[in-house]
Amino acid sequence: MGLSLLGWCMNPREVPQSEVEVLFGGYPYKPSRLFMIGGTSWRWPVAVVGTRKPSPEAVSLTRELVGALVRSGFAPIITGGAPGIDTIATQEALRLGASPVIVWPCLNKRAREWAGSGAVVVSEALECTSEGFVLRDRVVAGLARAIIVPEARVGTARKACCGTWYTAIKFGVQAGRPVFVFKPLVVDVDVREAFRVFVRDGASPVSSIDELVTRLRGLSGGLFP
């Protein structure tokens, strides 16, 4: 990918449409407008998303996963900034000095707090709307070259399997993005059912971080050794 959007500033800027085209490539749901606070180099971005209520095992997995992705050069790490897996992935990337990208529904006070912590914040809108969170899921999936789900749960959304399903399946798999979901680490009915639904709907199961990194290298077209 190689696009560099650098230059730190707490004031949002609108990303030129030519850069939006590069960031989203042939993604069918690219936004008509995109705003950004901060800047980073977009080498081969991957999204890490998941349940708001992760098991202790999934918390550890997510931290180890982000470390492996950063060491392997997959950057930036993209999340939706939600509690749970998204926030853990964001915080771990920040701890490692790898500026994560948070896609937020609007550029409100919370978005500026994220930016103040060292994250890059991206949004379709300056002002919040009722549709903002679903639109956020679409942008997360569109910016990522692959989507990774350390753990998901059923029962947290009125439709589909869970909130993560929208990012990974509706706006990911169904739009041509590769999606990987880790096999359950816990004996939990909600986790196991979510895993079943994700695999049924097109996500690829993985058993280990090493397996995932190997598969990502294969997708990158030789960008990573």
N, CA and C atoms as a LAMMPS dump frame, in Angstrom:
ITEM: TIMESTEP
0
ITEM: NUMBER OF ATOMS
675
ITEM: BOX BOUNDS ff ff ff
-5.0000000000000000e+02 5.0000000000000000e+02
-5.0000000000000000e+02 5.0000000000000000e+02
-5.0000000000000000e+02 5.0000000000000000e+02
ITEM: ATOMS id mol type element x y z
1 1 1 N 0.846 -1.185 0
2 1 2 C 0 0 0
3 1 3 C 0.888 1.243 0
4 2 1 N 1.638 1.429 1.095
5 2 2 C 2.678 2.428 1.112
6 2 3 C 2.238 3.866 1.201
7 3 1 N 0.941 4.18 1.322
8 3 2 C 0.495 5.558 1.395
9 3 3 C 0.838 6.141 2.753
10 4 1 N 1.371 7.356 2.765
11 4 2 C 1.755 8.011 4.009
12 4 3 C 0.917 9.25 4.213
13 5 1 N 0.144 9.262 5.298
14 5 2 C -0.626 10.439 5.681
15 5 3 C -0.062 10.919 7.003
16 6 1 N 0.952 11.747 6.94
17 6 2 C 1.687 12.149 8.115
18 6 3 C 1.346 13.583 8.498
19 7 1 N 1.877 13.991 9.669
20 7 2 C 1.657 15.358 10.113
21 7 3 C 0.666 15.394 11.254
22 8 1 N 1.189 15.506 12.482
23 8 2 C 0.303 15.434 13.637
24 8 3 C -0.404 16.748 13.877
25 9 1 N -1.681 16.683 14.093
26 9 2 C -2.458 17.89 14.383
27 9 3 C -3.739 17.457 15.072
28 10 1 N -4.151 18.184 16.124
29 10 2 C -5.374 17.831 16.832
30 10 3 C -6.615 18.325 16.102
31 11 1 N -6.422 19.132 15.077
32 11 2 C -7.556 19.596 14.288
33 11 3 C -7.812 18.606 13.152
34 12 1 N -9.068 18.229 12.94
35 12 2 C -9.357 17.273 11.865
36 12 3 C -9.138 17.89 10.505
37 13 1 N -8.738 17.056 9.56
38 13 2 C -8.64 17.497 8.176
39 13 3 C -9.443 16.539 7.322
40 14 1 N -9.976 17.043 6.247
41 14 2 C -10.68 16.17 5.32
42 14 3 C -9.666 15.535 4.386
43 15 1 N -9.738 14.221 4.267
44 15 2 C -8.81 13.489 3.415
45 15 3 C -9.218 13.7 1.963
46 16 1 N -8.294 14.137 1.102
47 16 2 C -8.633 14.315 -0.317
48 16 3 C -9.189 13.033 -0.93
49 17 1 N -10.106 13.178 -1.85
50 17 2 C -10.753 12.022 -2.447
51 17 3 C -9.764 11.094 -3.129
52 18 1 N -8.703 11.654 -3.689
53 18 2 C -7.691 10.808 -4.328
54 18 3 C -7.036 9.884 -3.313
55 19 1 N -6.827 10.357 -2.078
56 19 2 C -6.239 9.524 -1.035
57 19 3 C -7.252 8.513 -0.512
58 20 1 N -8.523 8.907 -0.454
59 20 2 C -9.577 7.97 -0.056
60 20 3 C -9.604 6.79 -1.019
61 21 1 N -9.473 7.068 -2.3
62 21 2 C -9.479 6.001 -3.302
63 21 3 C -8.324 5.029 -3.071
64 22 1 N -7.152 5.56 -2.728
65 22 2 C -6.001 4.698 -2.469
66 22 3 C -6.222 3.885 -1.194
67 23 1 N -6.719 4.518 -0.142
68 23 2 C -6.915 3.835 1.138
69 23 3 C -7.91 2.688 1.03
70 24 1 N -8.976 2.882 0.262
71 24 2 C -10.05 1.885 0.192
72 24 3 C -9.957 0.989 -1.039
73 25 1 N -9.129 1.363 -2.005
74 25 2 C -8.995 0.532 -3.19
75 25 3 C -10.336 0.283 -3.867
76 26 1 N -10.605 -0.96 -4.208
77 26 2 C -11.851 -1.296 -4.877
78 26 3 C -12.993 -1.623 -3.932
79 27 1 N -12.861 -1.249 -2.67
80 27 2 C -13.905 -1.551 -1.678
81 27 3 C -15.24 -0.93 -2.096
82 28 1 N -16.315 -1.711 -2.102
83 28 2 C -17.587 -1.213 -2.645
84 28 3 C -18.323 -0.205 -1.76
85 29 1 N -17.942 -0.12 -0.472
86 29 2 C -18.667 0.766 0.437
87 29 3 C -17.82 1.939 0.915
88 30 1 N -16.909 2.415 0.072
89 30 2 C -16.033 3.499 0.512
90 30 3 C -16.86 4.758 0.793
91 31 1 N -16.481 5.529 1.797
92 31 2 C -17.234 6.738 2.138
93 31 3 C -17.008 7.85 1.122
94 32 1 N -17.992 8.738 1.038
95 32 2 C -17.85 9.873 0.128
96 32 3 C -16.967 10.957 0.741
97 33 1 N -16.905 10.995 2.073
98 33 2 C -16.038 11.94 2.774
99 33 3 C -15.354 11.219 3.929
100 34 1 N -14.153 11.663 4.273
101 34 2 C -13.41 11.048 5.361
102 34 3 C -12.589 12.135 6.057
103 35 1 N -12.677 12.13 7.398
104 35 2 C -11.938 13.094 8.194
105 35 3 C -10.924 12.363 9.063
106 36 1 N -9.822 13.027 9.368
107 36 2 C -8.762 12.378 10.123
108 36 3 C -8.108 13.361 11.088
109 37 1 N -7.825 12.865 12.297
110 37 2 C -7.012 13.604 13.25
111 37 3 C -5.715 12.817 13.411
112 38 1 N -4.596 13.464 13.132
113 38 2 C -3.315 12.783 13.195
114 38 3 C -2.932 12.214 11.846
115 39 1 N -1.887 11.426 11.819
116 39 2 C -1.423 10.855 10.564
117 39 3 C -0.519 9.663 10.815
118 40 1 N -0.435 8.79 9.838
119 40 2 C 0.388 7.592 9.964
120 40 3 C 0.771 7.091 8.583
121 41 1 N 1.624 6.102 8.54
122 41 2 C 2.01 5.471 7.283
123 41 3 C 1.198 4.185 7.123
124 42 1 N 0.498 4.053 6.015
125 42 2 C -0.373 2.907 5.773
126 42 3 C 0.381 1.877 4.942
127 43 1 N 1.022 0.943 5.625
128 43 2 C 1.806 -0.064 4.913
129 43 3 C 0.924 -1.239 4.495
130 44 1 N 0.391 -1.96 5.438
131 44 2 C -0.534 -3.062 5.167
132 44 3 C -1.45 -3.187 6.392
133 45 1 N -2.491 -2.342 6.465
134 45 2 C -3.312 -2.25 7.676
135 45 3 C -4.172 -3.486 7.921
136 46 1 N -4.284 -3.848 9.188
137 46 2 C -5.158 -4.951 9.585
138 46 3 C -6.06 -4.48 10.722
139 47 1 N -7.291 -4.954 10.719
140 47 2 C -8.237 -4.612 11.779
141 47 3 C -8.29 -5.725 12.81
142 48 1 N -8.336 -5.333 14.091
143 48 2 C -8.525 -6.278 15.192
144 48 3 C -9.787 -5.851 15.922
145 49 1 N -10.828 -6.671 15.855
146 49 2 C -12.123 -6.34 16.443
147 49 3 C -12.689 -7.556 17.161
148 50 1 N -13.625 -7.323 18.072
149 50 2 C -14.207 -8.451 18.784
150 50 3 C -15.166 -8.036 19.871
151 51 1 N -15.456 -8.976 20.74
152 51 2 C -16.45 -8.797 21.778
153 51 3 C -16.081 -7.696 22.764
154 52 1 N -17.114 -7.082 23.323
155 52 2 C -16.925 -6.088 24.383
156 52 3 C -16.662 -6.763 25.725
157 53 1 N -16.914 -8.055 25.806
158 53 2 C -16.744 -8.776 27.065
159 53 3 C -15.836 -9.992 26.849
160 54 1 N -14.56 -9.745 26.613
161 54 2 C -13.662 -10.856 26.311
162 54 3 C -13.324 -11.696 27.534
163 55 1 N -13.064 -12.96 27.307
164 55 2 C -12.559 -13.826 28.362
165 55 3 C -11.127 -13.432 28.69
166 56 1 N -10.625 -13.79 29.876
167 56 2 C -9.215 -13.508 30.19
168 56 3 C -8.258 -14.09 29.157
169 57 1 N -8.608 -15.249 28.625
170 57 2 C -7.763 -15.878 27.606
171 57 3 C -7.72 -15.023 26.333
172 58 1 N -8.867 -14.439 25.975
173 58 2 C -8.911 -13.608 24.773
174 58 3 C -8.165 -12.286 24.981
175 59 1 N -8.176 -11.776 26.211
176 59 2 C -7.409 -10.561 26.514
177 59 3 C -5.922 -10.819 26.267
178 60 1 N -5.426 -11.927 26.8
179 60 2 C -4.017 -12.278 26.608
180 60 3 C -3.704 -12.515 25.14
181 61 1 N -4.599 -13.222 24.449
182 61 2 C -4.4 -13.497 23.026
183 61 3 C -4.308 -12.194 22.237
184 62 1 N -5.193 -11.248 22.527
185 62 2 C -5.213 -9.996 21.779
186 62 3 C -3.917 -9.226 21.963
187 63 1 N -3.405 -9.184 23.175
188 63 2 C -2.148 -8.486 23.418
189 63 3 C -0.99 -9.154 22.683
190 64 1 N -0.94 -10.468 22.748
191 64 2 C 0.125 -11.189 22.041
192 64 3 C -0.016 -11.023 20.527
193 65 1 N -1.253 -11.034 20.065
194 65 2 C -1.524 -10.881 18.643
195 65 3 C -1.03 -9.532 18.125
196 66 1 N -1.382 -8.463 18.832
197 66 2 C -0.969 -7.13 18.384
198 66 3 C 0.554 -7.03 18.375
199 67 1 N 1.202 -7.584 19.389
200 67 2 C 2.655 -7.582 19.417
201 67 3 C 3.253 -8.285 18.211
202 68 1 N 2.686 -9.427 17.855
203 68 2 C 3.188 -10.181 16.704
204 68 3 C 2.947 -9.425 15.397
205 69 1 N 1.801 -8.788 15.273
206 69 2 C 1.496 -8.025 14.062
207 69 3 C 2.451 -6.85 13.902
208 70 1 N 2.689 -6.143 15.004
209 70 2 C 3.592 -4.988 14.963
210 70 3 C 5.01 -5.432 14.612
211 71 1 N 5.474 -6.504 15.258
212 71 2 C 6.836 -6.995 14.975
213 71 3 C 6.974 -7.472 13.534
214 72 1 N 5.884 -7.975 12.97
215 72 2 C 5.924 -8.496 11.604
216 72 3 C 5.748 -7.399 10.562
217 73 1 N 5.434 -6.191 10.997
218 73 2 C 5.331 -5.068 10.071
219 73 3 C 3.952 -4.767 9.545
220 74 1 N 2.94 -5.468 10.015
221 74 2 C 1.575 -5.179 9.582
222 74 3 C 1.093 -3.931 10.305
223 75 1 N 0.87 -2.861 9.542
224 75 2 C 0.555 -1.592 10.174
225 75 3 C -0.23 -0.705 9.202
226 76 1 N -1.083 0.128 9.804
227 76 2 C -1.367 0.235 11.237
228 76 3 C -2.408 -0.782 11.691
229 77 1 N -2.537 -0.927 13.004
230 77 2 C -3.613 -1.713 13.603
231 77 3 C -4.85 -0.833 13.641
232 78 1 N -5.953 -1.331 13.111
233 78 2 C -7.202 -0.566 13.059
234 78 3 C -8.218 -1.191 13.999
235 79 1 N -8.923 -0.367 14.764
236 79 2 C -10.011 -0.855 15.61
237 79 3 C -11.18 0.12 15.53
238 80 1 N -12.3 -0.314 16.116
239 80 2 C -13.455 0.567 16.203
240 80 3 C -13.523 1.311 17.518
241 81 1 N -12.524 1.108 18.389
242 81 2 C -12.465 1.846 19.637
243 81 3 C -13.47 1.425 20.69
244 82 1 N -14.208 0.345 20.458
245 82 2 C -15.22 -0.093 21.418
246 82 3 C -14.559 -0.719 22.641
247 83 1 N -15.272 -0.792 23.771
248 83 2 C -14.729 -1.502 24.937
249 83 3 C -14.436 -2.959 24.585
250 84 1 N -13.549 -3.585 25.333
251 84 2 C -13.234 -4.982 25.103
252 84 3 C -12.065 -5.162 24.153
253 85 1 N -12.213 -6.07 23.196
254 85 2 C -11.117 -6.428 22.285
255 85 3 C -10.551 -5.205 21.578
256 86 1 N -11.424 -4.336 21.064
257 86 2 C -10.952 -3.17 20.308
258 86 3 C -10.048 -2.283 21.161
259 87 1 N -10.487 -1.992 22.368
260 87 2 C -9.706 -1.115 23.246
261 87 3 C -8.405 -1.779 23.68
262 88 1 N -8.446 -3.064 23.965
263 88 2 C -7.226 -3.79 24.353
264 88 3 C -6.207 -3.738 23.221
265 89 1 N -6.666 -3.97 21.99
266 89 2 C -5.764 -3.917 20.836
267 89 3 C -5.193 -2.517 20.659
268 90 1 N -6.03 -1.504 20.83
269 90 2 C -5.581 -0.117 20.708
270 90 3 C -4.528 0.209 21.75
271 91 1 N -4.802 -0.146 22.993
272 91 2 C -3.873 0.165 24.081
273 91 3 C -2.545 -0.562 23.919
274 92 1 N -2.591 -1.787 23.443
275 92 2 C -1.35 -2.539 23.258
276 92 3 C -0.516 -1.926 22.129
277 93 1 N -1.171 -1.518 21.051
278 93 2 C -0.434 -0.861 19.974
279 93 3 C 0.213 0.429 20.47
280 94 1 N -0.522 1.198 21.266
281 94 2 C 0.038 2.43 21.823
282 94 3 C 1.226 2.12 22.729
283 95 1 N 1.099 1.073 23.534
284 95 2 C 2.187 0.698 24.447
285 95 3 C 3.452 0.35 23.678
286 96 1 N 3.281 -0.232 22.512
287 96 2 C 4.413 -0.647 21.691
288 96 3 C 4.945 0.487 20.813
289 97 1 N 4.31 1.643 20.901
290 97 2 C 4.756 2.779 20.098
291 97 3 C 4.318 2.719 18.654
292 98 1 N 3.308 1.901 18.368
293 98 2 C 2.791 1.757 17.005
294 98 3 C 1.437 2.445 16.936
295 99 1 N 1.379 3.633 16.37
296 99 2 C 0.145 4.429 16.377
297 99 3 C -1.013 3.67 15.737
298 100 1 N -2.015 3.292 16.526
299 100 2 C -3.172 2.604 15.95
300 100 3 C -4.118 3.599 15.293
301 101 1 N -5.001 3.094 14.473
302 101 2 C -6.047 3.906 13.867
303 101 3 C -7.374 3.506 14.484
304 102 1 N -8.077 4.474 15.021
305 102 2 C -9.399 4.229 15.59
306 102 3 C -10.436 4.867 14.678
307 103 1 N -11.375 4.074 14.22
308 103 2 C -12.475 4.597 13.427
309 103 3 C -13.626 4.884 14.384
310 104 1 N -14.02 6.151 14.461
311 104 2 C -15.028 6.579 15.426
312 104 3 C -16.235 7.133 14.676
313 105 1 N -17.447 7.039 15.252
314 105 2 C -18.638 7.511 14.532
315 105 3 C -18.623 8.994 14.181
316 106 1 N -17.916 9.796 14.984
317 106 2 C -17.838 11.229 14.726
318 106 3 C -16.632 11.773 15.481
319 107 1 N -16.28 13.004 15.2
320 107 2 C -15.104 13.587 15.843
321 107 3 C -15.541 14.412 17.063
322 108 1 N -16.025 13.697 18.068
323 108 2 C -16.497 14.331 19.3
324 108 3 C -15.379 14.361 20.346
325 109 1 N -15.754 14.635 21.588
326 109 2 C -14.773 14.73 22.664
327 109 3 C -14.002 13.43 22.85
328 110 1 N -14.701 12.286 22.782
329 110 2 C -14.038 11 22.955
330 110 3 C -13.015 10.765 21.857
331 111 1 N -13.348 11.136 20.636
332 111 2 C -12.405 10.978 19.531
333 111 3 C -11.143 11.796 19.771
334 112 1 N -11.305 12.995 20.296
335 112 2 C -10.145 13.85 20.556
336 112 3 C -9.317 13.309 21.727
337 113 1 N -9.979 12.644 22.667
338 113 2 C -9.236 11.996 23.755
339 113 3 C -8.365 10.873 23.202
340 114 1 N -8.934 10.088 22.283
341 114 2 C -8.146 9.035 21.647
342 114 3 C -6.952 9.636 20.908
343 115 1 N -7.201 10.72 20.191
344 115 2 C -6.122 11.369 19.441
345 115 3 C -5.044 11.893 20.388
346 116 1 N -5.481 12.409 21.527
347 116 2 C -4.529 12.917 22.502
348 116 3 C -3.653 11.834 23.105
349 117 1 N -4.115 10.586 23.048
350 117 2 C -3.333 9.466 23.583
351 117 3 C -2.264 8.99 22.607
352 118 1 N -2.328 9.476 21.374
353 118 2 C -1.349 9.062 20.366
354 118 3 C -1.933 8.261 19.221
355 119 1 N -3.243 8.007 19.258
356 119 2 C -3.889 7.269 18.174
357 119 3 C -4.266 8.215 17.039
358 120 1 N -4.391 7.67 15.859
359 120 2 C -4.951 8.39 14.721
360 120 3 C -6.454 8.108 14.722
361 121 1 N -7.259 9.129 14.562
362 121 2 C -8.713 8.955 14.579
363 121 3 C -9.276 9.286 13.204
364 122 1 N -10.115 8.394 12.711
365 122 2 C -10.738 8.542 11.395
366 122 3 C -12.245 8.486 11.568
367 123 1 N -12.961 9.305 10.818
368 123 2 C -14.415 9.291 10.886
369 123 3 C -15.007 9.794 9.576
370 124 1 N -16.213 9.332 9.3
371 124 2 C -16.942 9.846 8.143
372 124 3 C -17.6 11.178 8.442
373 125 1 N -17.809 11.474 9.726
374 125 2 C -18.613 12.635 10.075
375 125 3 C -17.975 13.471 11.178
376 126 1 N -18.205 14.757 11.112
377 126 2 C -17.77 15.647 12.179
378 126 3 C -18.755 15.596 13.34
379 127 1 N -20.039 15.434 13.029
380 127 2 C -21.097 15.391 14.042
381 127 3 C -21.671 13.983 14.126
382 128 1 N -22.08 13.585 15.333
383 128 2 C -22.617 12.238 15.545
384 128 3 C -24.039 12.117 15.007
385 129 1 N -24.365 10.917 14.508
386 129 2 C -25.716 10.593 14.052
387 129 3 C -26.095 9.223 14.579
388 130 1 N -27.362 8.879 14.465
389 130 2 C -27.837 7.583 14.963
390 130 3 C -27.25 6.422 14.16
391 131 1 N -26.824 6.676 12.929
392 131 2 C -26.271 5.619 12.082
393 131 3 C -24.754 5.502 12.21
394 132 1 N -24.161 6.326 13.053
395 132 2 C -22.712 6.43 13.097
396 132 3 C -21.977 5.142 13.382
397 133 1 N -22.539 4.295 14.262
398 133 2 C -21.801 3.095 14.65
399 133 3 C -21.786 2.056 13.538
400 134 1 N -22.874 1.936 12.801
401 134 2 C -22.878 1.004 11.671
402 134 3 C -21.953 1.515 10.571
403 135 1 N -21.96 2.83 10.33
404 135 2 C -21.058 3.411 9.34
405 135 3 C -19.604 3.199 9.754
406 136 1 N -19.356 3.279 11.052
407 136 2 C -18.003 3.02 11.557
408 136 3 C -17.548 1.62 11.189
409 137 1 N -18.406 0.621 11.369
410 137 2 C -18.056 -0.766 11.046
411 137 3 C -17.631 -0.893 9.585
412 138 1 N -18.328 -0.176 8.725
413 138 2 C -18.027 -0.219 7.286
414 138 3 C -16.644 0.358 6.996
415 139 1 N -16.303 1.456 7.666
416 139 2 C -15.008 2.095 7.427
417 139 3 C -13.869 1.236 7.981
418 140 1 N -14.077 0.624 9.157
419 140 2 C -13.064 -0.282 9.713
420 140 3 C -12.732 -1.368 8.699
421 141 1 N -13.759 -2.002 8.168
422 141 2 C -13.547 -3.09 7.218
423 141 3 C -12.908 -2.595 5.927
424 142 1 N -13.313 -1.43 5.475
425 142 2 C -12.799 -0.914 4.219
426 142 3 C -11.343 -0.511 4.268
427 143 1 N -10.901 0.02 5.411
428 143 2 C -9.513 0.443 5.547
429 143 3 C -8.558 -0.726 5.709
430 144 1 N -9.06 -1.853 6.209
431 144 2 C -8.207 -3 6.516
432 144 3 C -7.996 -3.892 5.295
433 145 1 N -6.801 -4.453 5.194
434 145 2 C -6.546 -5.455 4.159
435 145 3 C -6.927 -6.844 4.65
436 146 1 N -7.091 -6.994 5.96
437 146 2 C -7.601 -8.228 6.551
438 146 3 C -8.211 -7.867 7.899
439 147 1 N -9.182 -8.658 8.33
440 147 2 C -9.882 -8.426 9.592
441 147 3 C -9.673 -9.637 10.483
442 148 1 N -9.288 -9.385 11.739
443 148 2 C -8.975 -10.467 12.673
444 148 3 C -9.898 -10.369 13.878
445 149 1 N -10.501 -11.492 14.251
446 149 2 C -11.408 -11.55 15.396
447 149 3 C -10.833 -12.515 16.429
448 150 1 N -10.224 -12.005 17.503
449 150 2 C -9.704 -12.899 18.542
450 150 3 C -10.808 -13.663 19.273
451 151 1 N -11.937 -12.975 19.507
452 151 2 C -13.07 -13.627 20.179
453 151 3 C -14.322 -12.8 19.93
454 152 1 N -15.437 -13.493 19.706
455 152 2 C -16.742 -12.847 19.557
456 152 3 C -17.744 -13.583 20.434
457 153 1 N -18.876 -12.933 20.663
458 153 2 C -19.942 -13.543 21.457
459 153 3 C -21.282 -13.283 20.786
460 154 1 N -22.222 -14.209 20.979
461 154 2 C -23.585 -13.973 20.512
462 154 3 C -24.353 -13.222 21.592
463 155 1 N -25.49 -12.698 21.179
464 155 2 C -26.387 -12.108 22.167
465 155 3 C -26.181 -10.643 22.46
466 156 1 N -25.268 -9.983 21.739
467 156 2 C -25.011 -8.572 22.015
468 156 3 C -25.599 -7.648 20.958
469 157 1 N -26.311 -8.194 19.99
470 157 2 C -26.938 -7.372 18.96
471 157 3 C -28.319 -7.932 18.642
472 158 1 N -29.207 -7.05 18.228
473 158 2 C -30.568 -7.488 17.921
474 158 3 C -30.618 -8.299 16.637
475 159 1 N -29.688 -8.036 15.741
476 159 2 C -29.661 -8.755 14.467
477 159 3 C -28.344 -9.493 14.328
478 160 1 N -28.321 -10.453 13.429
479 160 2 C -27.112 -11.233 13.144
480 160 3 C -26.615 -11.932 14.395
481 161 1 N -25.316 -12.151 14.474
482 161 2 C -24.727 -12.879 15.594
483 161 3 C -24.361 -11.946 16.728
484 162 1 N -23.668 -10.89 16.385
485 162 2 C -23.133 -9.972 17.387
486 162 3 C -22.649 -8.724 16.671
487 163 1 N -22.305 -7.691 17.43
488 163 2 C -21.881 -6.448 16.808
489 163 3 C -20.696 -6.618 15.878
490 164 1 N -19.757 -7.481 16.266
491 164 2 C -18.565 -7.713 15.454
492 164 3 C -18.92 -8.296 14.093
493 165 1 N -20.045 -8.977 14.018
494 165 2 C -20.471 -9.601 12.757
495 165 3 C -20.592 -8.583 11.635
496 166 1 N -21.065 -7.396 11.959
497 166 2 C -21.242 -6.379 10.917
498 166 3 C -19.907 -6.009 10.275
499 167 1 N -18.898 -5.785 11.112
500 167 2 C -17.585 -5.435 10.585
501 167 3 C -16.982 -6.584 9.805
502 168 1 N -16.967 -7.766 10.42
503 168 2 C -16.242 -8.895 9.85
504 168 3 C -16.97 -9.558 8.686
505 169 1 N -18.271 -9.674 8.772
506 169 2 C -19.015 -10.429 7.759
507 169 3 C -19.752 -9.505 6.781
508 170 1 N -20.667 -8.71 7.273
509 170 2 C -21.469 -7.859 6.376
510 170 3 C -20.591 -6.92 5.549
511 171 1 N -19.641 -6.25 6.213
512 171 2 C -18.782 -5.299 5.507
513 171 3 C -17.391 -5.849 5.218
514 172 1 N -17.131 -7.071 5.667
515 172 2 C -15.844 -7.699 5.434
516 172 3 C -15.933 -8.798 4.4
517 173 1 N -16.327 -9.991 4.837
518 173 2 C -16.415 -11.142 3.932
519 173 3 C -17.28 -10.829 2.715
520 174 1 N -18.443 -10.237 2.95
521 174 2 C -19.38 -9.999 1.85
522 174 3 C -18.907 -8.909 0.892
523 175 1 N -17.851 -8.193 1.277
524 175 2 C -17.276 -7.168 0.4
525 175 3 C -15.899 -7.577 -0.109
526 176 1 N -15.527 -8.842 0.117
527 176 2 C -14.284 -9.352 -0.431
528 176 3 C -13.07 -9.235 0.47
529 177 1 N -13.246 -8.825 1.719
530 177 2 C -12.122 -8.723 2.643
531 177 3 C -11.885 -10.081 3.315
532 178 1 N -10.62 -10.52 3.42
533 178 2 C -10.337 -11.76 4.152
534 178 3 C -10.54 -11.549 5.65
535 179 1 N -11.183 -12.495 6.285
536 179 2 C -11.479 -12.413 7.718
537 179 3 C -11.009 -13.693 8.388
538 180 1 N -10.348 -13.527 9.53
539 180 2 C -9.858 -14.665 10.299
540 180 3 C -10.436 -14.603 11.713
541 181 1 N -10.903 -15.737 12.196
542 181 2 C -11.434 -15.815 13.556
543 181 3 C -10.701 -16.927 14.302
544 182 1 N -10.254 -16.612 15.506
545 182 2 C -9.541 -17.611 16.3
546 182 3 C -10.511 -18.636 16.86
547 183 1 N -10.055 -19.887 16.88
548 183 2 C -10.849 -20.94 17.489
549 183 3 C -11.011 -20.647 18.981
550 184 1 N -12.173 -20.952 19.543
551 184 2 C -12.439 -20.598 20.941
552 184 3 C -11.392 -21.132 21.906
553 185 1 N -11.02 -20.275 22.838
554 185 2 C -10.049 -20.649 23.869
555 185 3 C -10.728 -21.058 25.158
556 186 1 N -12.045 -20.863 25.23
557 186 2 C -12.781 -21.142 26.462
558 186 3 C -14.003 -21.998 26.153
559 187 1 N -14.46 -22.706 27.163
560 187 2 C -15.7 -23.477 27.043
561 187 3 C -16.845 -22.554 27.441
562 188 1 N -17.351 -21.835 26.458
563 188 2 C -18.387 -20.832 26.68
564 188 3 C -19.361 -20.927 25.513
565 189 1 N -20.616 -21.172 25.807
566 189 2 C -21.608 -21.394 24.754
567 189 3 C -21.701 -20.202 23.82
568 190 1 N -21.69 -18.97 24.356
569 190 2 C -21.814 -17.774 23.526
570 190 3 C -20.621 -17.6 22.594
571 191 1 N -19.434 -17.897 23.092
572 191 2 C -18.223 -17.78 22.271
573 191 3 C -18.218 -18.848 21.178
574 192 1 N -18.551 -20.06 21.545
575 192 2 C -18.532 -21.149 20.57
576 192 3 C -19.605 -20.967 19.494
577 193 1 N -20.751 -20.44 19.864
578 193 2 C -21.796 -20.203 18.878
579 193 3 C -21.397 -19.078 17.924
580 194 1 N -20.783 -18.023 18.457
581 194 2 C -20.315 -16.938 17.59
582 194 3 C -19.273 -17.449 16.599
583 195 1 N -18.365 -18.273 17.086
584 195 2 C -17.347 -18.856 16.2
585 195 3 C -18.014 -19.657 15.09
586 196 1 N -19.005 -20.458 15.435
587 196 2 C -19.71 -21.271 14.443
588 196 3 C -20.354 -20.39 13.377
589 197 1 N -20.996 -19.313 13.81
590 197 2 C -21.667 -18.411 12.875
591 197 3 C -20.653 -17.721 11.958
592 198 1 N -19.541 -17.272 12.532
593 198 2 C -18.538 -16.589 11.721
594 198 3 C -17.965 -17.512 10.647
595 199 1 N -17.645 -18.743 11.019
596 199 2 C -17.106 -19.69 10.044
597 199 3 C -18.154 -20.031 9
598 200 1 N -19.382 -20.236 9.441
599 200 2 C -20.48 -20.51 8.507
600 200 3 C -20.624 -19.392 7.482
601 201 1 N -20.412 -18.156 7.927
602 201 2 C -20.629 -16.997 7.058
603 201 3 C -19.381 -16.563 6.295
604 202 1 N -18.312 -17.34 6.373
605 202 2 C -17.188 -17.088 5.487
606 202 3 C -15.862 -16.721 6.118
607 203 1 N -15.797 -16.576 7.445
608 203 2 C -14.518 -16.287 8.097
609 203 3 C -13.658 -17.551 8.127
610 204 1 N -12.352 -17.369 8.043
611 204 2 C -11.431 -18.501 8.072
612 204 3 C -10.965 -18.746 9.506
613 205 1 N -11.118 -19.958 10.027
614 205 2 C -10.655 -20.238 11.39
615 205 3 C -9.148 -20.378 11.452
616 206 1 N -8.549 -19.883 12.529
617 206 2 C -7.117 -20.06 12.753
618 206 3 C -6.909 -20.558 14.183
619 207 1 N -5.837 -21.322 14.365
620 207 2 C -5.569 -21.941 15.663
621 207 3 C -4.482 -21.246 16.459
622 208 1 N -3.648 -20.445 15.787
623 208 2 C -2.523 -19.827 16.484
624 208 3 C -2.125 -18.53 15.813
625 209 1 N -1.371 -17.712 16.536
626 209 2 C -0.867 -16.464 15.978
627 209 3 C 0.11 -16.75 14.841
628 210 1 N 0.955 -17.761 15.01
629 210 2 C 1.911 -18.112 13.954
630 210 3 C 1.189 -18.478 12.659
631 211 1 N 0.13 -19.253 12.784
632 211 2 C -0.645 -19.624 11.596
633 211 3 C -1.233 -18.384 10.934
634 212 1 N -1.769 -17.483 11.738
635 212 2 C -2.36 -16.264 11.196
636 212 3 C -1.324 -15.422 10.462
637 213 1 N -0.177 -15.189 11.089
638 213 2 C 0.858 -14.354 10.47
639 213 3 C 1.315 -14.966 9.151
640 214 1 N 1.452 -16.276 9.11
641 214 2 C 1.839 -16.951 7.868
642 214 3 C 0.81 -16.697 6.773
643 215 1 N -0.455 -16.766 7.124
644 215 2 C -1.511 -16.549 6.134
645 215 3 C -1.57 -15.092 5.688
646 216 1 N -1.324 -14.167 6.609
647 216 2 C -1.294 -12.75 6.234
648 216 3 C -0.127 -12.467 5.281
649 217 1 N 1.007 -13.084 5.548
650 217 2 C 2.161 -12.911 4.645
651 217 3 C 1.818 -13.405 3.234
652 218 1 N 1.084 -14.484 3.175
653 218 2 C 0.673 -15 1.878
654 218 3 C -0.248 -14.042 1.139
655 219 1 N -1.086 -13.34 1.886
656 219 2 C -2.027 -12.385 1.272
657 219 3 C -1.336 -11.105 0.829
658 220 1 N -0.211 -10.776 1.442
659 220 2 C 0.437 -9.488 1.202
660 220 3 C 1.206 -9.423 -0.106
661 221 1 N 1.226 -10.511 -0.836
662 221 2 C 1.877 -10.503 -2.134
663 221 3 C 3.379 -10.34 -2.084
664 222 1 N 4 -10.909 -1.062
665 222 2 C 5.453 -10.854 -0.957
666 222 3 C 5.999 -9.6 -0.313
667 223 1 N 5.113 -8.761 0.246
668 223 2 C 5.568 -7.526 0.884
669 223 3 C 6.388 -7.829 2.13
670 224 1 N 6.051 -8.944 2.809
671 224 2 C 6.743 -9.306 4.045
672 224 3 C 7.493 -10.613 3.849
673 225 1 N 8.725 -10.683 4.371
674 225 2 C 9.512 -11.914 4.213
675 225 3 C 8.967 -13.032 5.073
